[in-house]
């Protein structure tokens, strides 16, 4: 991990766009807790309900359960607006015009200064390959942030919004910026713990506290603080 810069503070509204319930909770939620505690407005947009994410549970049951867990998780870090898209299925999200249209429409409605998504590259910086849903949604979030500004693209999907200045990708293997989460790491851990059914469904001895603190401590060692959340920042 190379030198990290402090995350810019000159924004007021963020829209977080990810594929599944729990995607934001594996690191970004602690930063979101810091932002909301300082008066920033943050909302969530989930492309799916994560209905295919629990092997031992039928999607018809898993989807509503995971939606409920995500709403509870968001509340822990000060987020009360959580929207779920229709028409995109967990595990088989396709990158393309329908996804870009739906995301640009949501950006036009929310009118954020900042869009937050997650790693859209092939790996997490090691041998573990990043799944297609994450890659497709992350890339579409970047493209849709530009699409939303063009009145001649996706006409009929709301008034254009050119206010998105940056897109921040959490979990990137090549981060550029950090947020000091020393005061909000506990909220980040509590937020991930709200995904109890999903974590139980993993079938492993996963410890949210050890996982999040370990990653945040490693990032903090580079950033010069105890705990940090990292992002790759794109300027539009």
C-alpha positions in Angstrom: 0.0 0.0 0.0 1.5 3.3 -1.1 1.2 6.7 0.6 -2.4 7.7 1.4 -3.9 11.1 1.4 -6.7 12.3 3.8 -10.1 11.9 2.3 -11.5 15.3 1.1 -14.0 16.9 3.4 -15.5 19.4 0.9 -18.8 17.6 0.2 -22.2 17.3 1.9 -24.2 14.4 0.3 -23.0 10.9 -0.6 -24.8 8.0 -2.3 -23.3 4.6 -1.6 -24.0 2.1 -4.5 -23.1 -1.6 -4.0 -24.4 -5.0 -5.2 -25.4 -6.7 -1.9 -26.3 -6.2 1.7 -23.1 -6.4 3.7 -20.8 -5.0 0.9 -20.4 -1.7 2.7 -19.9 -3.3 6.1 -16.6 -4.9 5.2 -14.7 -1.7 5.8 -16.5 1.4 4.5 -19.2 1.5 7.2 -16.8 2.8 9.8 -16.0 5.7 7.5 -19.7 6.3 6.9 -20.2 6.5 10.6 -17.6 9.2 10.9 -19.1 11.1 8.0 -22.7 11.0 9.4 -21.5 11.9 12.9 -19.9 15.1 11.4 -23.1 16.1 9.7 -22.7 14.6 6.2 -25.8 13.1 4.6 -25.3 9.5 3.4 -27.8 7.2 1.7 -27.5 3.7 0.4 -28.5 2.1 -2.9 -28.4 -1.7 -3.1 -28.7 -3.3 -6.6 -30.0 -6.6 -5.1 -31.3 -7.9 -1.8 -28.5 -10.5 -1.6 -31.1 -13.3 -2.1 -28.6 -15.8 -3.5 -26.1 -15.3 -0.7 -27.1 -17.9 1.9 -26.5 -21.4 0.6 -29.0 -23.1 3.1 -31.8 -20.6 2.6 -34.2 -20.2 -0.3 -33.8 -16.9 -2.1 -37.5 -16.1 -1.4 -36.7 -16.1 2.3 -33.2 -14.8 2.2 -33.9 -11.6 0.2 -36.4 -10.1 2.7 -34.2 -11.2 5.7 -31.1 -9.7 4.2 -32.9 -6.5 3.3 -34.0 -6.2 7.0 -30.4 -6.8 8.2 -29.1 -4.1 5.8 -31.6 -1.5 7.1 -30.6 -2.3 10.7 -26.9 -2.2 9.7 -27.3 1.2 8.0 -29.1 2.6 11.1 -26.1 1.8 13.3 -23.9 4.2 11.3 -26.4 6.9 11.0 -28.0 6.1 7.6 -31.8 6.1 7.4 -32.3 6.1 3.6 -31.8 2.6 2.1 -33.1 1.9 -1.4 -33.2 -1.5 -3.2 -33.4 -1.7 -7.0 -35.7 -4.0 -8.8 -34.9 -6.0 -11.9 -31.3 -7.1 -11.0 -30.7 -10.6 -9.6 -28.1 -11.5 -7.0 -25.2 -13.4 -8.5 -26.0 -12.6 -12.1 -25.8 -8.8 -12.3 -24.9 -7.7 -15.8 -22.9 -4.7 -16.7 -24.7 -2.8 -19.4 -27.1 0.0 -20.3 -30.0 -1.2 -18.0 -27.8 -1.1 -15.0 -26.2 2.2 -15.9 -29.7 3.7 -16.6 -31.0 2.6 -13.2 -28.0 3.9 -11.3 -27.9 7.2 -13.2 -31.6 7.6 -12.4 -30.9 7.0 -8.7 -28.1 9.5 -8.8 -30.4 12.1 -10.4 -32.9 11.5 -7.6 -30.4 11.6 -4.7 -28.2 14.5 -6.1 -25.0 13.6 -4.3 -21.7 15.4 -4.4 -19.9 12.0 -3.8 -20.7 8.5 -5.0 -19.2 5.6 -3.0 -19.0 2.1 -4.4 -16.6 -0.8 -4.0 -13.7 -2.5 -5.8 -14.4 -3.0 -9.5 -11.1 -4.6 -10.3 -10.4 -8.3 -10.8 -8.7 -8.9 -7.4 -8.5 -7.7 -3.8 -4.7 -7.3 -4.2 -3.9 -11.0 -3.7 -5.0 -14.4 -5.2 -8.6 -14.0 -4.3 -10.7 -13.2 -7.5 -13.3 -10.5 -7.1 -16.8 -11.7 -8.1 -18.7 -10.4 -11.1 -21.4 -8.6 -9.2 -18.9 -6.4 -7.4 -17.0 -5.6 -10.6 -20.0 -4.8 -12.7 -21.7 -2.6 -10.1 -18.5 -0.7 -9.3 -17.7 0.1 -12.9 -21.4 1.0 -13.6 -21.4 3.3 -10.6 -18.5 5.3 -12.1 -20.1 5.4 -15.5 -23.5 6.3 -14.2 -22.0 9.2 -12.2 -21.1 10.7 -15.6 -24.3 9.5 -17.4 -26.4 11.3 -14.8 -24.9 14.7 -15.9 -25.8 14.3 -19.6 -29.3 15.3 -20.3 -29.2 13.5 -23.6 -28.3 10.1 -22.0 -31.2 8.1 -20.5 -33.8 10.8 -21.2 -36.9 10.3 -19.2 -34.9 9.1 -16.2 -35.0 12.4 -14.3 -33.5 15.8 -14.5 -29.7 15.7 -15.1 -27.4 16.1 -12.2 -23.8 17.2 -12.7 -22.9 17.6 -9.1 -21.0 14.4 -8.6 -17.4 15.5 -8.2 -15.8 12.3 -7.0 -16.4 8.5 -7.0 -14.7 6.6 -4.1 -14.1 2.8 -4.3 -13.9 1.0 -1.0 -11.8 -2.2 -0.8 -9.6 -1.2 -3.7 -6.2 -2.9 -3.9 -4.7 0.4 -5.0 -6.2 3.0 -2.5 -5.3 6.6 -2.7 -7.1 8.2 0.3 -8.0 7.3 3.9 -10.5 8.1 6.6 -9.4 8.0 10.2 -11.9 5.7 11.8 -10.4 5.5 15.3 -13.6 7.0 16.8 -16.0 4.9 14.7 -14.4 1.5 14.3 -16.8 0.2 17.0 -19.8 1.4 15.0 -18.3 -0.3 11.9 -18.0 -3.6 13.7 -21.5 -3.3 15.1 -22.8 -2.6 11.7 -21.3 -5.8 10.2 -22.6 -7.8 13.2 -26.2 -6.9 12.1 -25.7 -9.3 9.2 -26.1 -12.2 11.6 -28.0 -14.6 9.3 -25.5 -14.0 6.5 -22.5 -14.5 8.7 -24.0 -17.7 10.2 -24.6 -18.9 6.7 -20.9 -18.6 5.8 -20.4 -21.8 7.9 -17.0 -20.5 9.1 -15.7 -19.1 12.4 -15.7 -15.5 11.0 -15.1 -12.8 13.6 -16.2 -9.4 12.5 -14.3 -7.6 15.2 -11.0 -9.3 14.4 -11.4 -9.0 10.6 -12.3 -5.3 10.6 -9.8 -4.2 13.2 -7.0 -6.1 11.6 -7.6 -4.5 8.2 -8.2 -1.0 9.7 -5.1 -1.3 11.8 -3.0 -2.3 8.8 -4.3 0.7 6.8 -3.8 3.0 9.8 -0.1 2.0 9.9 0.3 3.5 6.4 -2.0 6.4 7.1 -0.4 7.4 10.4 -3.4 6.7 12.7 -4.6 3.8 14.7 -7.4 2.7 12.4 -8.2 3.8 8.9 -10.6 3.0 6.0 -9.2 3.3 2.6 -10.7 4.3 -0.8 -9.5 4.8 -4.4 -10.7 8.2 -5.4 -11.7 9.2 -8.9 -12.2 12.8 -9.9 -15.0 13.6 -12.4 
